[in-house]
Amino acid sequence: MAGSPPSPQTPRAAVALGYNPEKDSAPRVLAAGRGELAEAILAQADRHRVPVVEQHPLADALVKLQVGASVPPELYAAVAEVLAYLWRVEQQQADAQAQARAGKGGGGA
């Protein structure tokens, strides 16, 4: 998740979240930082094809948490929206891949 656009006063923020419903009571901060660290987090996301959501106010709030910390209840709704969006993106990608596979084996003369 990317935060505020870079400026001399407030460098860009980025936060990586993780959630394991079997272990975690809430999503956790896996990585967070501003400036060069934010750029490194975003580069890793790109390298591993992890979708990035640009939600500046949320990233700015989450970057203040320590790595390993759970998302506080007052941010649950905003984080849930991001997770729901990412789930929809994943589903669309899976559907597109399934259609592509079906199209490849789907006939010949």
RODREN-807606 format. One line per 3 residues: number of its first residue (from 1); their letters; for each residue z, x, y of N, C-alpha, C. Coordinates in steps of 0.05 Angstrom, whole numbers, plus 5000, padded with zeros to 4 digits. Example, Ala and Ser with C-alpha at 12.3 -4.5 7.8 and 13.67 -1.06 7.14 Angstrom:
// RODREN-807606
1> as> 5156/5264/4886/5156/5246/4910/5156/5264/4934  5142/5257/4955/5143/5273/4979/5157/5258/5001
This chain:
// RODREN-807606
1> mag> 5000/5017/4977/5000/5000/5000/5000/5018/5024  4982/5013/5042/4980/5030/5066/4993/5015/5090  5005/5031/5107/5019/5020/5130/5004/5025/5155
4> spp> 5019/5028/5177/5007/5029/5203/4986/5050/5206  4965/5044/5222/4944/5063/5227/4956/5088/5240  4944/5112/5235/4956/5135/5247/4955/5134/5278
7> spq> 4977/5144/5290/4978/5148/5318/4998/5171/5323  4997/5183/5347/5015/5205/5352/5044/5196/5350  5051/5171/5357/5078/5162/5356/5087/5154/5328
10> tpr> 5070/5142/5312/5077/5132/5286/5055/5140/5266  5059/5161/5250/5039/5168/5230/5036/5146/5210  5014/5146/5197/5008/5126/5176/5029/5127/5154
13> aav> 5036/5103/5143/5055/5101/5122/5040/5092/5096  5050/5101/5073/5040/5091/5048/5063/5089/5028  5062/5069/5011/5083/5064/4992/5070/5057/4965
16> alg> 5080/5068/4944/5071/5061/4917/5094/5045/4904  5088/5022/4893/5108/5005/4881/5103/5003/4851  5124/5000/4836/5122/4995/4807/5140/4973/4799
19> ynp> 5132/4959/4778/5149/4937/4768/5146/4934/4738  5168/4937/4724/5169/4932/4695/5189/4909/4691  5179/4885/4686/5197/4862/4683/5217/4865/4661
22> ekd> 5212/4882/4641/5231/4887/4620/5255/4904/4628  5250/4921/4649/5271/4939/4658/5281/4934/4686  5264/4925/4703/5270/4923/4731/5277/4894/4740
25> sap> 5297/4891/4756/5303/4865/4767/5285/4859/4791  5272/4879/4803/5254/4876/4825/5235/4900/4825  5213/4898/4839/5195/4921/4842/5211/4944/4854
28> rvl> 5202/4969/4846/5215/4993/4856/5196/5010/4872  5206/5026/4890/5190/5045/4905/5186/5070/4887  5161/5076/4881/5155/5100/4865/5149/5124/4882
31> aag> 5137/5119/4905/5131/5140/4924/5129/5128/4952  5137/5143/4972/5135/5132/4999/5134/5155/5019  5119/5152/5040/5119/5173/5060/5101/5166/5083
34> rge> 5101/5183/5103/5085/5181/5127/5068/5206/5130  5047/5204/5146/5031/5227/5153/5018/5239/5128  5021/5266/5124/5008/5280/5103/5017/5269/5075
37> lae> 5042/5262/5073/5051/5251/5047/5038/5224/5042  5035/5208/5062/5021/5182/5059/4992/5187/5050  4979/5206/5062/4951/5212/5055/4950/5222/5026
40> ail> 4969/5237/5017/4970/5247/4989/4974/5223/4970  4992/5204/4977/4996/5181/4960/4970/5164/4958  4957/5161/4980/4932/5145/4980/4910/5160/4964
43> aqa> 4909/5187/4966/4890/5202/4951/4895/5199/4921  4920/5199/4913/4927/5195/4884/4918/5167/4875  4923/5148/4892/4915/5121/4885/4885/5119/4881
46> drh> 4870/5132/4899/4841/5132/4897/4832/5147/4872  4844/5170/4867/4837/5186/4843/4842/5171/4817  4862/5154/4816/4869/5140/4792/4859/5111/4793
49> rvp> 4842/5105/4813/4831/5078/4816/4852/5056/4818  4873/5062/4832/4894/5042/4837/4887/5028/4863  4885/5002/4862/4878/4987/4887/4899/4992/4909
52> vve> 4889/4993/4933/4906/4996/4957/4904/4971/4974  4927/4961/4981/4929/4937/4999/4938/4947/5026  4923/4941/5047/4932/4949/5074/4949/4926/5085
55> qhp> 4974/4930/5084/4994/4911/5094/5014/4926/5111  5005/4931/5136/5020/4949/5154/5049/4943/5158  5057/4919/5165/5085/4913/5169/5102/4917/5144
58> lad> 5091/4909/5121/5106/4912/5096/5109/4941/5089  5088/4957/5091/5090/4985/5085/5109/4999/5104  5109/4991/5129/5128/5004/5148/5157/4997/5141
61> alv> 5162/4973/5130/5189/4966/5122/5196/4981/5096  5178/4982/5077/5184/4995/5051/5187/5025/5052  5173/5038/5071/5174/5067/5073/5201/5077/5080
64> klq> 5218/5059/5091/5245/5066/5099/5264/5068/5075  5255/5057/5052/5272/5057/5028/5269/5084/5013  5289/5091/4998/5288/5115/4982/5272/5111/4957
67> vga> 5259/5132/4948/5244/5131/4923/5263/5123/4901  5255/5104/4884/5272/5093/4863/5287/5068/4871  5288/5062/4896/5303/5039/4906/5287/5013/4899
70> svp> 5302/4992/4893/5290/4966/4889/5283/4953/4916  5261/4938/4915/5253/4923/4939/5276/4903/4946  5285/4902/4971/5307/4884/4978/5297/4855/4978
73> pel> 5315/4836/4973/5308/4808/4971/5293/4797/4996  5299/4807/5019/5285/4797/5043/5255/4804/5043  5246/4822/5026/5218/4830/5024/5204/4819/4999
76> yaa> 5219/4804/4982/5208/4794/4957/5182/4778/4962  5183/4760/4981/5159/4742/4985/5135/4758/4992  5138/4777/5010/5115/4793/5019/5105/4810/4996
79> vae> 5123/4822/4981/5114/4839/4958/5102/4821/4937  5112/4798/4932/5100/4779/4912/5072/4772/4920  5066/4768/4945/5039/4763/4954/5020/4786/4948
82> vla> 5029/4810/4952/5013/4834/4946/5009/4836/4916  5030/4832/4900/5027/4834/4871/5008/4812/4860  5010/4788/4872/4992/4766/4863/4963/4773/4870
85> ylw> 4959/4784/4893/4932/4792/4901/4921/4813/4882  4937/4833/4876/4929/4854/4857/4923/4843/4830  4939/4824/4821/4934/4811/4795/4907/4797/4795
88> rve> 4901/4783/4817/4875/4769/4818/4852/4789/4818  4855/4812/4832/4834/4833/4832/4831/4843/4803  4852/4849/4789/4851/4858/4762/4836/4838/4744
91> qqq> 4843/4813/4747/4830/4792/4731/4800/4790/4737  4793/4793/4762/4764/4792/4770/4749/4816/4757  4762/4839/4758/4750/4863/4747/4747/4860/4716
94> ada> 4767/4849/4703/4766/4845/4674/4744/4825/4667  4742/4804/4683/4721/4784/4678/4693/4796/4682  4690/4812/4702/4664/4825/4708/4657/4844/4685
97> qaq> 4677/4859/4675/4671/4877/4653/4664/4862/4627  4678/4840/4622/4672/4823/4599/4643/4812/4601  4636/4803/4624/4609/4792/4628/4588/4814/4624
100> ara> 4594/4838/4634/4575/4860/4631/4572/4867/4602  4594/4867/4587/4592/4873/4558/4576/4852/4544  4581/4827/4551/4567/4804/4538/4537/4806/4545
103> gkg> 4530/4814/4568/4502/4816/4577/4488/4838/4562  4501/4860/4556/4488/4882/4542/4481/4875/4513  4498/4860/4500/4492/4853/4472/4480/4826/4469
106> ggg> 4471/4815/4492/4463/4787/4492/4435/4781/4486  4421/4798/4473/4395/4787/4465/4372/4808/4468  4352/4802/4455/4328/4819/4455/4307/4804/4440
109> a> 4283/4814/4443/4261/4800/4429/4249/4815/4407
